[in-house]
Structures are given as structure tokens and as C-alpha cells.
Amino acid sequence: MIFLERRINSKLVPKEREELYMKWDVPLEGKQRKLQFVNKLWTDPYDSRHVQESAEIVAKLVGFCDSGNIFKEMFELNFTMPSDKRVDNA
């Protein structure tokens, strides 16, 4: 939780933070807004929309969204044959 809380300022611009705070019912003028916001993630595991939004936010804060092709990079398989690195002892 502390890791995510610390990443909010570095990964989200002020406008994004404010929009998320309002959407997740975190007071804009309250104390410890980042902590309140992070504590609201994953609070309703039975609501698929809530889970999806929480996952997207965490992915952005952690840095999975930086590349643009999250799933491709996570699940891409490399089927190329390894190069033959035998060394002839001549």
C-alpha cells in the first residue's frame, strides 16, 4: 500500500489525481488523500467494474501501462530456436 501511495504523485498528473479522488469519494481538501485513495482499491471483489478499475489504476502506478502493449509483453512467447553456441575444440 505504501508503495502505491508513493507512486501516485510520480505516475499521475494533478488533474488525473483530482479526477480519481472525486470518482472514488476521497475529499480533495482532506488529509492523507493518497492513503485514503489506495485503501479504497480492491474493496469490492464482487463488483467486476470495481476490480477492473482497481487493476487499471494499480497497473498505471506500478508502470505496466508505460509501454502500451501490456498483455502482449506479459504473455508474448518467443518461439525462435536458440542459436547453436557450440564451440569446436580444434
FENHUWO-V824499 format. One record per backbone hydrogen bond with DSSP energy under -1.0 kcal/mol. CO is the residue of the C=O (numbers start at 1). NH is the residue of the N-H. E is the energy in kcal/mol with one decimal. If there is no record, write none. Layout:
co = [CO;CO]
nh = [NH;NH]
e = [E;E]
This chain:
co = [1;2;3;7;8;13;14;15;16;17;18;19;20;21;22;32;33;34;35;37;38;40;44;47;48;49;50;51;52;53;54;55;56;57;58;59;59;63;69;70;71;72;88]
nh = [5;6;7;11;12;17;18;19;20;21;22;23;24;26;25;36;37;38;39;40;41;43;47;51;52;53;54;55;56;57;58;59;60;61;62;63;64;66;73;74;75;76;90]
e = [-2.5;-2.2;-1.4;-2.4;-1.8;-2.3;-2.5;-2.3;-2.5;-2.9;-2.4;-2.4;-2.5;-3.4;-1.3;-2.4;-2.7;-2.6;-2.2;-1.2;-1.1;-1.1;-1.5;-2.3;-2.5;-2.7;-2.5;-2.5;-2.4;-2.3;-2.6;-2.6;-2.0;-2.6;-2.7;-1.7;-2.0;-1.1;-2.3;-2.2;-2.4;-1.4;-1.4]
